[in-house]
Amino acid sequence: MRGIRTRAPGQLEAEVLRVLREHAEAMNAKEIQEVVTGRTPAYTTLLTALDRLHKKGQVERVGESPRKMRFRPVLSGEEHASTTMLSALDDATDRHAALLRFAGNLNPDDLAMLRRAISPDTATR
C-alpha cells in the first residue's frame, strides 16, 4: 500500500537541495532526514529523492560504499538560479521580449542592483 503524499510533487527534492546547500560538508541520508523541515520523510523515500536528484545532475555522491554514501549539491543555490534563468532565456522564442518582461517584473531594489552590476557608472541615474 502506498503512503499518503504529504508534500507537493518536487517539494521534497527542493527541501533536500536546500538542506544540502546550507551545509558545508557532504551529508548522508540519515543526517538529511534529521534536519529536513516539515513531516520527516521515510528513509527510503529520502533515498529515492536523492537518487532522482543524482540522475538529474543536481547532487553528487561522495563515498566508497552504498552504506557510507554522502551527498552534496553540484551547484550552489545562486549558480542553480542563474543556470535556470539562462536556460529559460534560451528557450524563449523572443529573447528581447523575455528580457524586457523579466526586467519589468523586478522590484526597484533588484533593478538597481542589476543596473549596478551591468554598468557601475550608471547606477545613480
PyMOL commands that place a pseudoatom at each C-alpha (Angstrom):
pseudoatom trace, name=CA, resn=MET, resi=1, chain=A, elem=C, hetatm=0, pos=[0.000, 0.000, 0.000]
pseudoatom trace, name=CA, resn=ARG, resi=2, chain=A, elem=C, hetatm=0, pos=[1.307, 3.406, -0.956]
pseudoatom trace, name=CA, resn=GLY, resi=3, chain=A, elem=C, hetatm=0, pos=[1.649, 6.121, 1.639]
pseudoatom trace, name=CA, resn=ILE, resi=4, chain=A, elem=C, hetatm=0, pos=[-0.255, 9.356, 1.634]
pseudoatom trace, name=CA, resn=ARG, resi=5, chain=A, elem=C, hetatm=0, pos=[1.553, 12.193, -0.140]
pseudoatom trace, name=CA, resn=THR, resi=6, chain=A, elem=C, hetatm=0, pos=[2.481, 14.872, 2.393]
pseudoatom trace, name=CA, resn=ARG, resi=7, chain=A, elem=C, hetatm=0, pos=[4.264, 17.230, 0.012]
pseudoatom trace, name=CA, resn=ALA, resi=8, chain=A, elem=C, hetatm=0, pos=[3.573, 18.607, -3.441]
pseudoatom trace, name=CA, resn=PRO, resi=9, chain=A, elem=C, hetatm=0, pos=[5.497, 16.969, -6.313]
pseudoatom trace, name=CA, resn=GLY, resi=10, chain=A, elem=C, hetatm=0, pos=[9.114, 18.127, -6.282]
pseudoatom trace, name=CA, resn=GLN, resi=11, chain=A, elem=C, hetatm=0, pos=[8.830, 19.693, -2.836]
pseudoatom trace, name=CA, resn=LEU, resi=12, chain=A, elem=C, hetatm=0, pos=[10.940, 17.034, -1.088]
pseudoatom trace, name=CA, resn=GLU, resi=13, chain=A, elem=C, hetatm=0, pos=[13.670, 17.309, -3.711]
pseudoatom trace, name=CA, resn=ALA, resi=14, chain=A, elem=C, hetatm=0, pos=[13.702, 21.095, -3.280]
pseudoatom trace, name=CA, resn=GLU, resi=15, chain=A, elem=C, hetatm=0, pos=[13.881, 20.705, 0.504]
pseudoatom trace, name=CA, resn=VAL, resi=16, chain=A, elem=C, hetatm=0, pos=[16.752, 18.204, 0.228]
pseudoatom trace, name=CA, resn=LEU, resi=17, chain=A, elem=C, hetatm=0, pos=[18.669, 20.610, -2.021]
pseudoatom trace, name=CA, resn=ARG, resi=18, chain=A, elem=C, hetatm=0, pos=[18.041, 23.451, 0.439]
pseudoatom trace, name=CA, resn=VAL, resi=19, chain=A, elem=C, hetatm=0, pos=[19.402, 21.350, 3.308]
pseudoatom trace, name=CA, resn=LEU, resi=20, chain=A, elem=C, hetatm=0, pos=[22.470, 20.258, 1.347]
pseudoatom trace, name=CA, resn=ARG, resi=21, chain=A, elem=C, hetatm=0, pos=[23.231, 23.826, 0.261]
pseudoatom trace, name=CA, resn=GLU, resi=22, chain=A, elem=C, hetatm=0, pos=[23.046, 25.038, 3.858]
pseudoatom trace, name=CA, resn=HIS, resi=23, chain=A, elem=C, hetatm=0, pos=[25.741, 22.598, 4.979]
pseudoatom trace, name=CA, resn=ALA, resi=24, chain=A, elem=C, hetatm=0, pos=[29.388, 22.932, 4.019]
pseudoatom trace, name=CA, resn=GLU, resi=25, chain=A, elem=C, hetatm=0, pos=[30.098, 19.205, 4.222]
pseudoatom trace, name=CA, resn=ALA, resi=26, chain=A, elem=C, hetatm=0, pos=[28.512, 16.351, 2.282]
pseudoatom trace, name=CA, resn=MET, resi=27, chain=A, elem=C, hetatm=0, pos=[25.714, 14.662, 4.242]
pseudoatom trace, name=CA, resn=ASN, resi=28, chain=A, elem=C, hetatm=0, pos=[24.349, 11.145, 4.434]
pseudoatom trace, name=CA, resn=ALA, resi=29, chain=A, elem=C, hetatm=0, pos=[20.648, 10.381, 4.129]
pseudoatom trace, name=CA, resn=LYS, resi=30, chain=A, elem=C, hetatm=0, pos=[20.181, 9.975, 7.902]
pseudoatom trace, name=CA, resn=GLU, resi=31, chain=A, elem=C, hetatm=0, pos=[21.694, 13.426, 8.558]
pseudoatom trace, name=CA, resn=ILE, resi=32, chain=A, elem=C, hetatm=0, pos=[19.439, 14.970, 5.924]
pseudoatom trace, name=CA, resn=GLN, resi=33, chain=A, elem=C, hetatm=0, pos=[16.428, 13.170, 7.386]
pseudoatom trace, name=CA, resn=GLU, resi=34, chain=A, elem=C, hetatm=0, pos=[17.155, 14.683, 10.805]
pseudoatom trace, name=CA, resn=VAL, resi=35, chain=A, elem=C, hetatm=0, pos=[17.124, 18.304, 9.594]
pseudoatom trace, name=CA, resn=VAL, resi=36, chain=A, elem=C, hetatm=0, pos=[14.543, 18.329, 6.808]
pseudoatom trace, name=CA, resn=THR, resi=37, chain=A, elem=C, hetatm=0, pos=[11.608, 20.601, 7.698]
pseudoatom trace, name=CA, resn=GLY, resi=38, chain=A, elem=C, hetatm=0, pos=[8.002, 19.515, 7.836]
pseudoatom trace, name=CA, resn=ARG, resi=39, chain=A, elem=C, hetatm=0, pos=[6.987, 15.923, 8.263]
pseudoatom trace, name=CA, resn=THR, resi=40, chain=A, elem=C, hetatm=0, pos=[10.021, 13.626, 8.379]
pseudoatom trace, name=CA, resn=PRO, resi=41, chain=A, elem=C, hetatm=0, pos=[10.181, 11.572, 5.183]
pseudoatom trace, name=CA, resn=ALA, resi=42, chain=A, elem=C, hetatm=0, pos=[10.749, 7.836, 5.352]
pseudoatom trace, name=CA, resn=TYR, resi=43, chain=A, elem=C, hetatm=0, pos=[14.392, 6.894, 4.890]
pseudoatom trace, name=CA, resn=THR, resi=44, chain=A, elem=C, hetatm=0, pos=[13.613, 5.024, 1.670]
pseudoatom trace, name=CA, resn=THR, resi=45, chain=A, elem=C, hetatm=0, pos=[11.631, 7.988, 0.337]
pseudoatom trace, name=CA, resn=LEU, resi=46, chain=A, elem=C, hetatm=0, pos=[14.597, 10.225, 1.029]
pseudoatom trace, name=CA, resn=LEU, resi=47, chain=A, elem=C, hetatm=0, pos=[16.928, 7.815, -0.769]
pseudoatom trace, name=CA, resn=THR, resi=48, chain=A, elem=C, hetatm=0, pos=[14.573, 7.858, -3.765]
pseudoatom trace, name=CA, resn=ALA, resi=49, chain=A, elem=C, hetatm=0, pos=[14.629, 11.678, -3.809]
pseudoatom trace, name=CA, resn=LEU, resi=50, chain=A, elem=C, hetatm=0, pos=[18.429, 11.670, -3.584]
pseudoatom trace, name=CA, resn=ASP, resi=51, chain=A, elem=C, hetatm=0, pos=[18.649, 9.136, -6.411]
pseudoatom trace, name=CA, resn=ARG, resi=52, chain=A, elem=C, hetatm=0, pos=[16.397, 11.297, -8.592]
pseudoatom trace, name=CA, resn=LEU, resi=53, chain=A, elem=C, hetatm=0, pos=[18.469, 14.393, -7.825]
pseudoatom trace, name=CA, resn=HIS, resi=54, chain=A, elem=C, hetatm=0, pos=[21.614, 12.448, -8.719]
pseudoatom trace, name=CA, resn=LYS, resi=55, chain=A, elem=C, hetatm=0, pos=[20.115, 11.319, -12.042]
pseudoatom trace, name=CA, resn=LYS, resi=56, chain=A, elem=C, hetatm=0, pos=[19.172, 14.955, -12.776]
pseudoatom trace, name=CA, resn=GLY, resi=57, chain=A, elem=C, hetatm=0, pos=[22.768, 16.011, -12.099]
pseudoatom trace, name=CA, resn=GLN, resi=58, chain=A, elem=C, hetatm=0, pos=[21.819, 18.176, -9.124]
pseudoatom trace, name=CA, resn=VAL, resi=59, chain=A, elem=C, hetatm=0, pos=[23.656, 16.206, -6.420]
pseudoatom trace, name=CA, resn=GLU, resi=60, chain=A, elem=C, hetatm=0, pos=[26.789, 14.134, -6.478]
pseudoatom trace, name=CA, resn=ARG, resi=61, chain=A, elem=C, hetatm=0, pos=[27.552, 11.049, -4.460]
pseudoatom trace, name=CA, resn=VAL, resi=62, chain=A, elem=C, hetatm=0, pos=[30.630, 11.015, -2.295]
pseudoatom trace, name=CA, resn=GLY, resi=63, chain=A, elem=C, hetatm=0, pos=[31.795, 7.771, -0.735]
pseudoatom trace, name=CA, resn=GLU, resi=64, chain=A, elem=C, hetatm=0, pos=[33.249, 4.401, -1.371]
pseudoatom trace, name=CA, resn=SER, resi=65, chain=A, elem=C, hetatm=0, pos=[30.285, 2.185, -0.486]
pseudoatom trace, name=CA, resn=PRO, resi=66, chain=A, elem=C, hetatm=0, pos=[26.485, 2.458, -0.549]
pseudoatom trace, name=CA, resn=ARG, resi=67, chain=A, elem=C, hetatm=0, pos=[26.260, 2.347, 3.257]
pseudoatom trace, name=CA, resn=LYS, resi=68, chain=A, elem=C, hetatm=0, pos=[28.707, 5.221, 3.634]
pseudoatom trace, name=CA, resn=MET, resi=69, chain=A, elem=C, hetatm=0, pos=[27.334, 7.291, 0.760]
pseudoatom trace, name=CA, resn=ARG, resi=70, chain=A, elem=C, hetatm=0, pos=[27.187, 11.032, 1.308]
pseudoatom trace, name=CA, resn=PHE, resi=71, chain=A, elem=C, hetatm=0, pos=[25.697, 13.683, -0.941]
pseudoatom trace, name=CA, resn=ARG, resi=72, chain=A, elem=C, hetatm=0, pos=[26.460, 17.270, -1.834]
pseudoatom trace, name=CA, resn=PRO, resi=73, chain=A, elem=C, hetatm=0, pos=[24.897, 19.700, -4.300]
pseudoatom trace, name=CA, resn=VAL, resi=74, chain=A, elem=C, hetatm=0, pos=[26.565, 20.140, -7.670]
pseudoatom trace, name=CA, resn=LEU, resi=75, chain=A, elem=C, hetatm=0, pos=[25.657, 23.847, -7.819]
pseudoatom trace, name=CA, resn=SER, resi=76, chain=A, elem=C, hetatm=0, pos=[25.074, 26.491, -5.159]
pseudoatom trace, name=CA, resn=GLY, resi=77, chain=A, elem=C, hetatm=0, pos=[21.594, 27.985, -4.979]
pseudoatom trace, name=CA, resn=GLU, resi=78, chain=A, elem=C, hetatm=0, pos=[22.819, 31.071, -6.814]
pseudoatom trace, name=CA, resn=GLU, resi=79, chain=A, elem=C, hetatm=0, pos=[24.504, 29.039, -9.553]
pseudoatom trace, name=CA, resn=HIS, resi=80, chain=A, elem=C, hetatm=0, pos=[21.354, 26.946, -9.979]
pseudoatom trace, name=CA, resn=ALA, resi=81, chain=A, elem=C, hetatm=0, pos=[19.151, 30.051, -10.217]
pseudoatom trace, name=CA, resn=SER, resi=82, chain=A, elem=C, hetatm=0, pos=[21.476, 31.578, -12.808]
pseudoatom trace, name=CA, resn=THR, resi=83, chain=A, elem=C, hetatm=0, pos=[21.539, 28.382, -14.872]
pseudoatom trace, name=CA, resn=THR, resi=84, chain=A, elem=C, hetatm=0, pos=[17.755, 28.122, -14.702]
pseudoatom trace, name=CA, resn=MET, resi=85, chain=A, elem=C, hetatm=0, pos=[17.279, 31.725, -15.830]
pseudoatom trace, name=CA, resn=LEU, resi=86, chain=A, elem=C, hetatm=0, pos=[19.719, 31.318, -18.717]
pseudoatom trace, name=CA, resn=SER, resi=87, chain=A, elem=C, hetatm=0, pos=[18.021, 28.093, -19.782]
pseudoatom trace, name=CA, resn=ALA, resi=88, chain=A, elem=C, hetatm=0, pos=[14.616, 29.792, -19.743]
pseudoatom trace, name=CA, resn=LEU, resi=89, chain=A, elem=C, hetatm=0, pos=[16.029, 32.656, -21.795]
pseudoatom trace, name=CA, resn=ASP, resi=90, chain=A, elem=C, hetatm=0, pos=[17.495, 30.201, -24.307]
pseudoatom trace, name=CA, resn=ASP, resi=91, chain=A, elem=C, hetatm=0, pos=[14.061, 28.570, -24.631]
pseudoatom trace, name=CA, resn=ALA, resi=92, chain=A, elem=C, hetatm=0, pos=[12.284, 31.871, -25.327]
pseudoatom trace, name=CA, resn=THR, resi=93, chain=A, elem=C, hetatm=0, pos=[11.230, 32.436, -28.910]
pseudoatom trace, name=CA, resn=ASP, resi=94, chain=A, elem=C, hetatm=0, pos=[11.794, 36.177, -28.474]
pseudoatom trace, name=CA, resn=ARG, resi=95, chain=A, elem=C, hetatm=0, pos=[14.828, 36.704, -26.245]
pseudoatom trace, name=CA, resn=HIS, resi=96, chain=A, elem=C, hetatm=0, pos=[14.439, 40.504, -26.276]
pseudoatom trace, name=CA, resn=ALA, resi=97, chain=A, elem=C, hetatm=0, pos=[10.800, 40.338, -25.160]
pseudoatom trace, name=CA, resn=ALA, resi=98, chain=A, elem=C, hetatm=0, pos=[11.662, 37.805, -22.448]
pseudoatom trace, name=CA, resn=LEU, resi=99, chain=A, elem=C, hetatm=0, pos=[14.414, 40.047, -21.051]
pseudoatom trace, name=CA, resn=LEU, resi=100, chain=A, elem=C, hetatm=0, pos=[12.125, 43.082, -21.091]
pseudoatom trace, name=CA, resn=ARG, resi=101, chain=A, elem=C, hetatm=0, pos=[9.364, 41.126, -19.343]
pseudoatom trace, name=CA, resn=PHE, resi=102, chain=A, elem=C, hetatm=0, pos=[11.830, 39.864, -16.716]
pseudoatom trace, name=CA, resn=ALA, resi=103, chain=A, elem=C, hetatm=0, pos=[13.274, 43.319, -16.053]
pseudoatom trace, name=CA, resn=GLY, resi=104, chain=A, elem=C, hetatm=0, pos=[9.786, 44.794, -15.906]
pseudoatom trace, name=CA, resn=ASN, resi=105, chain=A, elem=C, hetatm=0, pos=[8.860, 42.391, -13.113]
pseudoatom trace, name=CA, resn=LEU, resi=106, chain=A, elem=C, hetatm=0, pos=[11.845, 43.175, -10.897]
pseudoatom trace, name=CA, resn=ASN, resi=107, chain=A, elem=C, hetatm=0, pos=[11.303, 45.158, -7.740]
pseudoatom trace, name=CA, resn=PRO, resi=108, chain=A, elem=C, hetatm=0, pos=[13.114, 48.523, -7.569]
pseudoatom trace, name=CA, resn=ASP, resi=109, chain=A, elem=C, hetatm=0, pos=[15.931, 47.219, -5.342]
pseudoatom trace, name=CA, resn=ASP, resi=110, chain=A, elem=C, hetatm=0, pos=[16.661, 44.276, -7.664]
pseudoatom trace, name=CA, resn=LEU, resi=111, chain=A, elem=C, hetatm=0, pos=[16.526, 46.544, -10.690]
pseudoatom trace, name=CA, resn=ALA, resi=112, chain=A, elem=C, hetatm=0, pos=[19.009, 48.959, -9.083]
pseudoatom trace, name=CA, resn=MET, resi=113, chain=A, elem=C, hetatm=0, pos=[21.322, 46.047, -8.209]
pseudoatom trace, name=CA, resn=LEU, resi=114, chain=A, elem=C, hetatm=0, pos=[21.135, 44.760, -11.790]
pseudoatom trace, name=CA, resn=ARG, resi=115, chain=A, elem=C, hetatm=0, pos=[21.926, 48.239, -13.145]
pseudoatom trace, name=CA, resn=ARG, resi=116, chain=A, elem=C, hetatm=0, pos=[24.967, 48.481, -10.866]
pseudoatom trace, name=CA, resn=ALA, resi=117, chain=A, elem=C, hetatm=0, pos=[26.179, 45.036, -11.974]
pseudoatom trace, name=CA, resn=ILE, resi=118, chain=A, elem=C, hetatm=0, pos=[25.811, 45.846, -15.662]
pseudoatom trace, name=CA, resn=SER, resi=119, chain=A, elem=C, hetatm=0, pos=[27.261, 49.318, -15.588]
pseudoatom trace, name=CA, resn=PRO, resi=120, chain=A, elem=C, hetatm=0, pos=[28.587, 50.693, -12.282]
pseudoatom trace, name=CA, resn=ASP, resi=121, chain=A, elem=C, hetatm=0, pos=[28.768, 54.254, -13.629]
pseudoatom trace, name=CA, resn=THR, resi=122, chain=A, elem=C, hetatm=0, pos=[25.006, 54.327, -14.425]
pseudoatom trace, name=CA, resn=ALA, resi=123, chain=A, elem=C, hetatm=0, pos=[23.831, 53.107, -11.018]
pseudoatom trace, name=CA, resn=THR, resi=124, chain=A, elem=C, hetatm=0, pos=[22.997, 56.612, -9.816]
pseudoatom trace, name=CA, resn=ARG, resi=125, chain=A, elem=C, hetatm=0, pos=[20.938, 57.581, -12.884]
for i in range(1, 125): cmd.bond("trace and resi %d" % i, "trace and resi %d" % (i + 1))
show_as sticks, trace
zoom trace
